[in-house]
């Protein structure tokens, strides 16, 4: 059982306990366990064998025992016991954005609503507004949430699909003779929502690979199988296609099945004009059938007079024309980043100490790390009062002495209040190295008010970065209403960076907005918003999003070395 599946079960336990009205500390324990397991960098199956589960922050003896149950049998007795108390449809209500555990229980108690279909009918009939605490606006939001749920049916957030694909590939490599293996499709293009999972392999024994797929522990059902392709449904309800290719066609297959469809169609049009035939087996002379390439993607693009086009930008939005002209953009990579400018610690709602986060950053080869815990109004996240912030700055200074090769920047993720004011005085903000300003509440105030709210934060002389600027949660929460063009223009004018939040649930700014930001001259910051040690590794999702937005290293704030970064921060920028 994968870490993500275990995390989902603990999250469901927390939801059901909240529906039952259990004590807050108990609910919080399971939520923290779910977050810790989801963020843990190693498969728990391997970690459990070392009998060190309780060393994971957020995992005590009781949670560790339940992880052991899940790893051994695939089930947890406590989870099953709770599930028996509720209609499966009632738990399904929690998948609807705008419906939390308490609202689900209220709807069940007051209106007998047991599933999403019943909820949709009640909202359309305007019966929800008769329930205490709910009104016409709630009905409207719930109907929008149901529409989003229906729209993403069959699609998985990249945060789920990508690690699931890696898990499947690792399991295949451990059980079948495989020479080469790669994920293709929208996962390889790093789209934020993914349909099915395409895995391509070469093998000396294709039959052995096909026989291995149904035996994988994450495969629930085989849909179809043949000599070189097996389609299956996994325990994550994902459809996965495993194809075995000939070595001389591996590059052709990788190019063909990576897509996008529009990109591939445009390539085939160019091929036809050049007297060539392009397909998943290779590139051929149309008149003679002579094979011109296909073992690598470079051969495929080279036959068309192009360099290799990075997978993330294969969307037919101008990349092919630039490739033909030899003018493909230089895209940012992980190696370009010198640090992370937005991480949390156990001073607020993070699960790692300042020292441990520093060690993890140093292990990544970073030159600097900005500690940006929450500000005081985020009480649920143990936000820092000015007094605690001062204490933390002193702690950072003490820890800095032990890290001569890593600069620790004292920062804050400061809430942008509903009226656009900041959750901290200018006097306090002026003492910090880095200020990330973010919206964490009042998401539904309307486009004009929300835009003015964010613009006010951008105009503060002490704000360096606007965190997760549109507030979206991929597949769960739409961006709040915002005139993004005005926001980006003002950020460009004042030199305030806009964040590409790498946390895979967010990926905010999204790719299209990142591309527009760069066109307008906006500085971007690719940050992880890490709340645990393993979250620093999630930076690759942010880099991928930036690459999809054609972002160059020169547009990225934390691609600057420390000596060039410091003059760009607020005290110097507004001097």
C-alpha positions as CSV (number, residue, x, y, z in Angstrom):
1,X,0.0,0.0,0.0
2,X,1.4,3.4,-1.0
3,X,2.0,6.3,1.3
4,X,-0.7,8.3,-0.5
5,X,-3.3,5.5,0.1
6,X,-2.4,5.3,3.8
7,X,-2.6,9.1,4.0
8,X,-6.1,9.1,2.4
9,X,-7.3,6.6,5.0
10,X,-6.1,8.7,7.9
11,X,-7.7,11.8,6.3
12,X,-11.0,9.8,6.1
13,X,-10.7,8.8,9.7
14,X,-10.2,12.5,10.7
15,X,-13.2,13.5,8.6
16,X,-15.4,10.8,10.2
17,X,-14.3,11.7,13.7
18,X,-15.2,15.4,12.9
19,X,-18.6,14.3,11.7
20,X,-19.0,12.4,14.9
21,X,-18.0,15.5,16.9
22,X,-15.0,13.8,18.6
23,X,-12.5,15.8,20.5
24,X,-10.4,18.2,18.5
25,X,-7.0,16.8,19.6
26,X,-8.0,13.3,18.3
27,X,-9.1,14.7,14.9
28,X,-5.9,16.8,14.7
29,X,-3.8,13.7,15.4
30,X,-5.1,11.9,12.4
31,X,-4.9,14.9,10.1
32,X,-1.3,15.4,11.1
33,X,-0.6,11.8,10.5
34,X,-2.1,12.0,7.1
35,X,0.0,15.0,6.2
36,X,3.2,13.4,7.6
37,X,2.6,10.1,5.7
38,X,1.8,11.9,2.4
39,X,5.0,14.0,2.8
40,X,7.3,11.2,3.9
41,X,10.0,10.7,1.2
42,X,10.4,6.9,1.5
43,X,7.8,4.2,1.0
44,X,6.5,3.3,4.5
45,X,6.6,-0.4,3.5
46,X,10.4,-0.2,3.6
47,X,10.5,2.1,6.6
48,X,8.2,-0.2,8.7
49,X,10.6,-3.1,8.2
50,X,13.2,-1.0,10.2
51,X,10.6,-0.6,13.0
52,X,11.1,3.2,13.1
53,X,7.6,4.4,12.2
54,X,7.3,6.4,15.4
55,X,10.4,8.4,14.4
56,X,8.2,10.1,11.8
57,X,6.9,13.4,13.1
58,X,3.2,13.1,13.7
59,X,3.2,9.3,14.0
60,X,2.8,7.9,17.5
61,X,2.5,4.3,18.7
62,X,-1.2,4.1,17.9
63,X,-0.9,5.5,14.4
64,X,2.2,3.4,13.8
65,X,0.2,0.3,14.7
66,X,-2.5,1.2,12.2
67,X,0.1,1.8,9.5
68,X,1.3,-1.7,10.3
69,X,-2.2,-3.1,9.8
70,X,-2.5,-1.3,6.5
71,X,0.8,-2.5,5.2
72,X,0.1,-6.1,6.3
73,X,-3.6,-6.5,5.2
74,X,-4.5,-3.4,3.2
75,X,-7.2,-2.6,5.8
76,X,-7.4,-0.8,9.1
77,X,-10.0,-2.1,11.6
78,X,-10.6,1.3,13.1
79,X,-11.2,2.8,9.7
80,X,-13.6,0.0,8.8
81,X,-15.4,0.4,12.1
82,X,-16.0,4.1,11.4
83,X,-17.0,3.5,7.8
84,X,-19.8,1.1,9.1
85,X,-21.4,4.0,10.9
86,X,-21.8,6.2,7.9
87,X,-23.4,5.9,4.4
88,X,-20.6,5.7,1.8
89,X,-22.4,8.5,0.0
90,X,-22.2,10.7,3.1
91,X,-18.4,10.4,3.1
92,X,-18.5,11.1,-0.6
93,X,-20.0,14.5,0.2
94,X,-16.7,15.6,1.6
95,X,-15.2,15.4,-1.9
96,X,-17.4,18.4,-2.9
97,X,-15.6,21.7,-2.5
98,X,-17.4,23.9,0.1
99,X,-18.7,20.9,2.1
100,X,-16.7,20.1,5.2
101,X,-17.5,17.4,7.8
102,X,-19.7,19.6,9.9
103,X,-21.8,20.8,6.9
104,X,-22.1,17.2,5.8
105,X,-23.5,16.1,9.2
106,X,-25.8,19.1,9.3
107,X,-27.2,18.3,5.8
108,X,-27.7,14.6,6.8
109,X,-29.4,15.5,10.1
110,X,-31.6,18.3,8.8
111,X,-32.4,17.1,5.2
112,X,-31.5,13.4,5.1
113,X,-28.9,14.1,2.4
114,X,-26.7,11.0,2.0
115,X,-24.9,11.5,-1.3
116,X,-23.8,14.0,-3.9
117,X,-26.9,13.5,-6.1
118,X,-29.2,14.3,-3.2
119,X,-27.1,17.3,-2.3
120,X,-27.3,18.6,-5.9
121,X,-31.1,18.1,-6.0
122,X,-31.6,19.9,-2.7
123,X,-29.4,22.8,-3.8
124,X,-31.2,23.2,-7.1
125,X,-34.6,23.1,-5.2
126,X,-33.3,25.8,-2.9
127,X,-33.8,23.6,0.2
128,X,-30.4,24.2,1.7
129,X,-31.2,27.8,2.6
130,X,-33.7,26.5,5.1
131,X,-31.0,24.9,7.2
132,X,-29.4,26.9,10.0
133,X,-26.2,28.7,9.0
134,X,-26.7,28.1,5.2
135,X,-28.0,30.5,2.7
136,X,-28.5,31.3,-1.0
137,X,-24.7,31.9,-1.4
138,X,-24.0,28.5,0.2
139,X,-26.3,26.8,-2.4
140,X,-24.6,28.7,-5.2
141,X,-21.1,27.7,-3.9
142,X,-22.1,24.1,-3.4
143,X,-23.5,23.8,-6.9
144,X,-20.3,25.2,-8.3
145,X,-18.4,22.7,-6.2
146,X,-20.4,19.8,-7.6
147,X,-19.8,21.1,-11.1
148,X,-16.1,21.1,-10.5
149,X,-16.3,17.6,-9.0
150,X,-18.1,16.3,-12.0
151,X,-15.7,18.1,-14.4
152,X,-12.7,16.5,-12.9
153,X,-14.2,13.0,-12.8
154,X,-11.7,10.7,-14.4
155,X,-8.9,13.2,-13.9
156,X,-6.4,13.1,-11.1
157,X,-4.3,16.0,-9.7
158,X,-0.7,15.7,-10.7
159,X,0.1,15.5,-6.9
160,X,-1.7,12.1,-7.0
161,X,-0.9,10.8,-10.5
162,X,2.8,11.5,-10.6
163,X,3.9,9.7,-7.4
164,X,1.4,6.9,-8.3
165,X,3.1,6.5,-11.7
166,X,6.6,6.4,-10.1
167,X,5.3,3.7,-7.7
168,X,4.0,1.6,-10.5
169,X,7.2,1.9,-12.5
170,X,9.3,0.9,-9.4
171,X,7.1,-2.1,-8.8
172,X,7.4,-3.2,-12.5
173,X,11.2,-2.8,-12.5
174,X,11.3,-5.0,-9.3
175,X,9.2,-7.8,-10.8
176,X,9.9,-7.9,-14.6
177,X,12.9,-7.8,-16.9
178,X,13.0,-4.2,-18.1
179,X,15.8,-2.4,-19.9
180,X,14.2,1.1,-20.2
181,X,11.1,2.6,-18.6
182,X,9.5,6.0,-18.8
183,X,6.2,7.7,-18.0
184,X,4.6,9.5,-21.0
185,X,1.3,11.4,-21.5
186,X,0.2,14.4,-19.5
187,X,2.2,13.4,-16.5
188,X,5.4,13.8,-18.5
189,X,4.2,17.2,-19.7
190,X,3.5,17.9,-16.0
191,X,-0.1,19.1,-16.5
192,X,-1.9,19.9,-13.2
193,X,-4.7,17.5,-14.0
194,X,-4.0,14.1,-15.5
195,X,-6.2,11.6,-17.3
196,X,-4.7,8.1,-17.6
197,X,-1.2,7.0,-16.9
198,X,1.0,5.9,-19.8
199,X,4.1,3.8,-19.1
200,X,6.5,2.7,-21.8
201,X,9.1,0.0,-21.5
202,X,11.6,-2.0,-23.5
203,X,12.2,-5.6,-22.4
204,X,13.9,-8.8,-23.6
205,X,10.8,-10.6,-22.5
206,X,7.6,-8.6,-23.3
207,X,5.4,-11.5,-22.1
208,X,6.9,-11.4,-18.6
209,X,6.1,-7.7,-18.4
210,X,2.5,-8.3,-19.4
211,X,2.2,-11.1,-16.8
212,X,3.7,-8.8,-14.1
213,X,1.1,-6.0,-14.4
214,X,-1.9,-7.9,-13.0
215,X,0.3,-9.1,-10.0
216,X,1.2,-5.5,-8.9
217,X,-0.2,-4.8,-5.5
218,X,-1.6,-1.5,-6.7
219,X,-3.6,-3.1,-9.6
220,X,-7.2,-3.7,-8.8
221,X,-8.6,-4.8,-12.1
222,X,-7.2,-5.7,-15.6
223,X,-9.3,-4.1,-18.3
224,X,-7.5,-5.6,-21.4
225,X,-4.3,-7.4,-22.1
226,X,-2.3,-8.4,-25.2
227,X,1.2,-9.3,-26.3
228,X,2.6,-5.8,-25.8
229,X,-0.1,-3.7,-24.0
230,X,-2.0,-4.2,-20.8
231,X,-4.6,-1.7,-19.5
232,X,-5.5,-1.8,-15.8
233,X,-7.4,0.1,-13.1
234,X,-5.4,0.8,-9.9
235,X,-6.3,1.1,-6.3
236,X,-6.2,4.9,-6.8
237,X,-9.0,4.5,-9.5
238,X,-6.4,5.4,-12.2
239,X,-6.4,3.8,-15.6
240,X,-2.8,2.7,-16.5
241,X,-1.6,1.5,-19.9
242,X,1.7,-0.4,-19.9
243,X,3.2,-0.8,-23.4
244,X,6.3,-2.7,-24.4
245,X,8.2,-1.1,-27.3
246,X,11.0,-2.3,-29.5
247,X,14.3,-0.5,-28.5
248,X,14.6,1.1,-32.0
249,X,11.1,2.6,-31.5
250,X,11.4,3.7,-27.9
251,X,12.0,7.4,-28.7
252,X,9.2,7.4,-31.3
253,X,6.8,5.9,-28.8
254,X,7.9,8.3,-26.1
255,X,7.4,11.3,-28.4
256,X,4.0,10.0,-29.7
257,X,2.5,9.1,-26.4
258,X,3.8,12.2,-24.6
259,X,1.7,14.4,-26.9
260,X,0.0,16.7,-26.7
261,X,-2.4,15.8,-29.5
262,X,-2.2,19.3,-31.0
263,X,1.6,19.2,-30.8
264,X,1.8,15.7,-32.5
265,X,-0.7,16.7,-35.2
266,X,1.4,19.7,-36.1
267,X,4.6,17.6,-36.3
268,X,2.9,15.1,-38.6
269,X,1.8,18.0,-40.9
270,X,5.4,19.2,-41.1
271,X,6.6,15.6,-41.7
272,X,4.1,15.2,-44.7
273,X,5.4,18.4,-46.3
274,X,8.9,17.1,-46.0
275,X,8.0,13.7,-47.6
276,X,8.2,11.9,-44.3
277,X,6.0,9.7,-42.2
278,X,5.9,10.1,-38.5
279,X,4.3,7.6,-36.1
280,X,4.8,5.8,-32.8
281,X,7.3,3.4,-34.5
282,X,9.7,5.9,-35.9
283,X,10.2,8.5,-38.7
284,X,10.4,7.1,-42.3
285,X,10.8,8.3,-45.8
286,X,7.3,8.3,-47.2
287,X,8.3,7.2,-50.7
288,X,10.8,4.4,-49.9
289,X,9.8,3.4,-46.4
290,X,13.4,3.9,-45.2
291,X,13.7,4.2,-41.5
292,X,15.4,7.5,-40.5
293,X,15.2,7.3,-36.8
294,X,13.1,6.4,-33.7
295,X,15.4,5.1,-31.0
296,X,15.5,8.5,-29.4
297,X,13.3,11.6,-29.3
298,X,16.3,13.6,-30.6
299,X,16.2,11.5,-33.8
300,X,12.5,12.2,-34.2
301,X,12.8,15.9,-33.9
302,X,16.1,16.0,-35.7
303,X,14.5,14.4,-38.8
304,X,12.2,17.4,-38.9
305,X,15.0,19.9,-38.6
306,X,14.4,20.7,-34.9
307,X,16.2,20.3,-31.7
308,X,14.5,18.3,-28.9
309,X,11.5,20.2,-27.6
310,X,11.2,19.9,-23.8
311,X,8.1,17.8,-22.9
312,X,6.6,20.5,-20.6
313,X,6.0,22.9,-23.5
314,X,4.7,20.5,-26.1
315,X,1.3,22.1,-26.4
316,X,1.4,23.7,-29.9
317,X,1.5,27.2,-28.5
318,X,4.4,28.4,-30.6
319,X,7.2,26.0,-29.5
320,X,7.3,24.2,-32.9
321,X,7.8,27.4,-34.9
322,X,10.6,28.5,-32.5
323,X,12.2,25.1,-32.8
324,X,12.3,25.3,-36.6
325,X,13.9,28.8,-36.3
326,X,16.5,27.5,-33.7
327,X,15.1,29.9,-31.1
328,X,13.6,27.6,-28.4
329,X,13.5,29.4,-25.0
330,X,15.9,28.6,-22.3
331,X,13.8,27.1,-19.5
332,X,14.6,27.2,-15.8
333,X,15.7,23.9,-14.1
334,X,16.2,22.8,-10.6
335,X,19.9,23.3,-10.9
336,X,19.3,27.0,-11.4
337,X,17.8,27.5,-7.9
338,X,20.0,28.7,-5.1
339,X,17.5,28.5,-2.4
340,X,13.9,28.4,-1.2
341,X,12.2,31.6,-0.1
342,X,9.1,30.2,1.7
343,X,9.3,27.4,4.2
344,X,7.6,26.7,7.5
345,X,8.9,25.2,10.7
346,X,7.4,23.8,14.0
347,X,7.2,27.4,15.2
348,X,3.9,27.5,13.4
349,X,2.3,24.6,11.6
350,X,5.4,23.0,10.1
351,X,6.7,19.6,11.3
352,X,10.5,20.3,11.2
353,X,12.7,22.5,13.4
354,X,14.6,25.4,12.0
355,X,17.8,23.4,12.3
356,X,16.4,20.3,10.6
357,X,15.0,22.4,7.7
358,X,18.4,24.0,7.4
359,X,20.1,20.6,7.2
360,X,17.7,19.5,4.5
361,X,18.3,22.7,2.5
362,X,22.1,22.3,2.8
363,X,21.8,18.7,1.6
364,X,20.1,20.0,-1.5
365,X,23.1,22.3,-2.1
366,X,21.1,25.5,-1.4
367,X,22.9,28.7,-0.6
368,X,20.0,30.2,1.4
369,X,16.7,29.4,3.0
370,X,13.9,31.8,4.1
371,X,12.0,30.8,7.3
372,X,8.5,32.2,6.7
373,X,6.1,30.9,9.4
374,X,2.6,32.2,9.6
375,X,1.6,35.5,11.1
376,X,-0.5,35.9,14.1
377,X,-4.0,35.9,12.6
378,X,-3.5,32.3,11.5
379,X,-4.3,31.0,15.0
380,X,-5.2,27.5,13.6
381,X,-1.6,27.4,12.3
382,X,-0.1,28.7,15.5
383,X,0.8,32.0,13.8
384,X,3.5,34.1,15.3
385,X,2.8,37.2,17.4
386,X,5.3,40.0,17.1
387,X,6.9,38.7,20.4
388,X,7.3,35.2,19.2
389,X,8.5,36.4,15.8
390,X,11.3,38.3,17.7
391,X,12.1,35.2,19.6
392,X,12.3,33.2,16.4
393,X,14.7,35.8,14.8
394,X,17.0,35.3,17.8
395,X,16.8,31.5,17.4
396,X,17.6,31.8,13.7
397,X,20.6,33.9,14.5
398,X,21.8,31.3,17.0
399,X,21.3,28.5,14.5
400,X,23.0,30.5,11.8
401,X,26.3,30.1,13.6
402,X,26.2,26.3,13.0
403,X,25.6,26.7,9.2
404,X,28.4,28.8,7.7
405,X,27.6,27.6,4.2
406,X,23.8,28.3,4.3
407,X,22.3,31.7,4.9
408,X,19.2,31.6,7.0
409,X,16.8,34.4,6.1
410,X,14.4,35.5,8.8
411,X,11.0,35.9,7.1
412,X,7.3,35.7,7.6
413,X,4.2,34.6,5.6
414,X,2.1,37.5,6.5
415,X,-1.7,37.3,6.0
416,X,-3.3,39.9,3.7
417,X,-6.5,40.9,5.6
418,X,-9.8,41.4,3.9
419,X,-9.2,45.1,3.6
420,X,-5.7,44.7,2.1
421,X,-3.9,45.6,5.3
422,X,-1.1,43.3,6.5
423,X,-1.3,41.2,9.6
424,X,1.8,42.8,11.0
425,X,3.0,46.4,11.6
426,X,5.5,48.0,9.2
427,X,7.9,48.4,12.1
428,X,8.0,44.6,12.6
429,X,8.1,43.8,8.8
430,X,11.0,46.2,8.3
431,X,13.2,44.1,10.6
432,X,12.7,40.9,8.5
433,X,14.8,39.7,5.5
434,X,11.9,38.3,3.5
435,X,8.2,38.9,3.6
436,X,5.7,36.7,1.7
437,X,2.2,38.1,1.8
438,X,-0.7,35.7,1.2
439,X,-4.5,35.5,1.2
440,X,-5.7,32.7,3.6
441,X,-9.3,33.8,4.2
442,X,-12.4,35.5,2.8
443,X,-12.0,34.0,-0.6
444,X,-15.4,35.0,-1.9
445,X,-15.4,38.7,-1.7
446,X,-15.7,39.5,-5.4
447,X,-13.2,40.3,-8.1
448,X,-13.0,44.1,-7.5
449,X,-12.5,43.8,-3.8
450,X,-10.1,40.9,-4.1
451,X,-8.0,42.7,-6.7
452,X,-7.7,45.8,-4.6
453,X,-6.8,43.6,-1.6
454,X,-3.9,42.0,-3.4
455,X,-2.8,45.3,-5.0
456,X,-2.6,46.9,-1.6
457,X,-0.2,44.2,-0.4
458,X,1.9,44.6,-3.5
459,X,2.2,48.3,-2.8
460,X,3.5,47.7,0.7
461,X,7.2,48.7,0.8
462,X,8.0,45.6,2.9
463,X,6.4,42.8,0.8
464,X,8.9,40.8,-1.4
465,X,6.6,38.0,-2.7
466,X,2.9,37.4,-3.1
467,X,2.4,33.8,-2.0
468,X,0.1,31.4,-3.9
469,X,-1.4,34.4,-5.7
470,X,-4.7,33.0,-6.9
471,X,-5.6,30.7,-4.0
472,X,-6.4,27.7,-6.0
473,X,-6.3,24.1,-4.8
474,X,-5.9,21.9,-7.9
475,X,-9.1,19.9,-8.5
476,X,-10.7,21.1,-5.3
477,X,-10.9,24.9,-5.1
478,X,-11.1,27.3,-8.0
479,X,-8.9,30.4,-7.9
480,X,-10.6,33.4,-6.2
481,X,-11.9,36.1,-8.5
482,X,-9.0,38.3,-9.4
483,X,-8.0,40.6,-12.2
484,X,-4.7,38.8,-12.7
485,X,-3.6,41.2,-15.5
486,X,-3.8,44.2,-13.1
487,X,-2.1,42.3,-10.4
488,X,0.8,41.2,-12.6
489,X,1.2,44.7,-14.1
490,X,1.5,46.2,-10.6
491,X,3.9,43.5,-9.5
492,X,6.1,44.3,-12.5
493,X,6.0,48.0,-11.8
494,X,7.0,47.7,-8.2
495,X,9.4,44.7,-8.5
496,X,7.4,42.5,-6.2
497,X,7.8,38.8,-7.0
498,X,4.9,36.5,-7.7
499,X,5.2,33.0,-6.3
500,X,5.0,29.8,-8.2
501,X,4.0,27.7,-5.2
502,X,5.5,24.3,-5.9
503,X,3.3,22.4,-3.4
504,X,1.6,20.0,-5.8
505,X,-1.9,20.8,-4.5
506,X,-1.4,24.4,-5.4
507,X,0.9,25.0,-8.4
508,X,0.0,28.6,-8.1
509,X,0.7,30.7,-10.2
510,X,-0.4,28.2,-12.8
511,X,1.5,27.8,-16.1
512,X,-0.4,30.2,-18.2
513,X,-0.2,33.0,-15.6
514,X,3.5,32.4,-15.2
515,X,4.0,32.8,-18.9
516,X,2.1,36.0,-18.9
517,X,3.9,37.2,-15.8
518,X,7.3,36.8,-17.6
519,X,6.0,38.6,-20.7
520,X,5.1,41.6,-18.4
521,X,8.5,41.5,-16.7
522,X,7.3,40.2,-13.4
523,X,9.9,38.5,-11.2
524,X,8.8,35.0,-10.1
525,X,9.8,33.0,-7.1
526,X,9.6,29.2,-7.2
527,X,9.0,28.2,-3.6
528,X,7.9,24.9,-1.9
529,X,5.8,26.4,1.0
530,X,7.4,23.4,2.8
531,X,5.8,22.3,6.0
532,X,8.0,19.2,6.5
533,X,11.6,18.1,5.5
534,X,10.4,16.0,2.6
535,X,8.5,18.9,1.1
536,X,11.7,20.6,0.0
537,X,11.9,17.9,-2.7
538,X,8.6,19.1,-4.1
539,X,10.3,22.0,-5.8
540,X,10.4,20.0,-9.0
541,X,6.7,20.5,-9.4
542,X,7.1,24.2,-9.2
543,X,10.0,24.1,-11.7
544,X,7.9,22.0,-14.0
545,X,5.0,24.5,-13.8
546,X,7.5,27.3,-14.5
547,X,8.8,25.4,-17.5
548,X,5.3,24.9,-18.8
549,X,5.0,28.7,-18.6
550,X,8.3,29.1,-20.6
551,X,10.0,30.7,-17.6
552,X,13.7,31.4,-18.0
553,X,16.2,31.4,-15.1
554,X,16.6,35.2,-15.5
555,X,13.0,35.7,-14.4
556,X,13.3,33.7,-11.2
557,X,14.2,35.5,-7.9
558,X,15.7,32.5,-6.2
559,X,17.8,31.6,-9.2
560,X,20.0,34.5,-8.0
561,X,23.0,33.7,-5.9
562,X,22.9,35.2,-2.4
563,X,25.1,38.2,-3.2
564,X,22.6,39.2,-6.0
565,X,19.5,38.3,-4.1
566,X,20.0,40.4,-1.0
567,X,20.0,43.8,-2.9
568,X,16.7,42.7,-4.5
569,X,14.8,42.3,-1.1
570,X,12.6,44.9,0.3
571,X,14.8,47.1,2.4
572,X,17.2,47.7,-0.5
573,X,14.5,47.7,-3.3
574,X,12.6,50.6,-1.7
575,X,15.6,52.5,-0.3
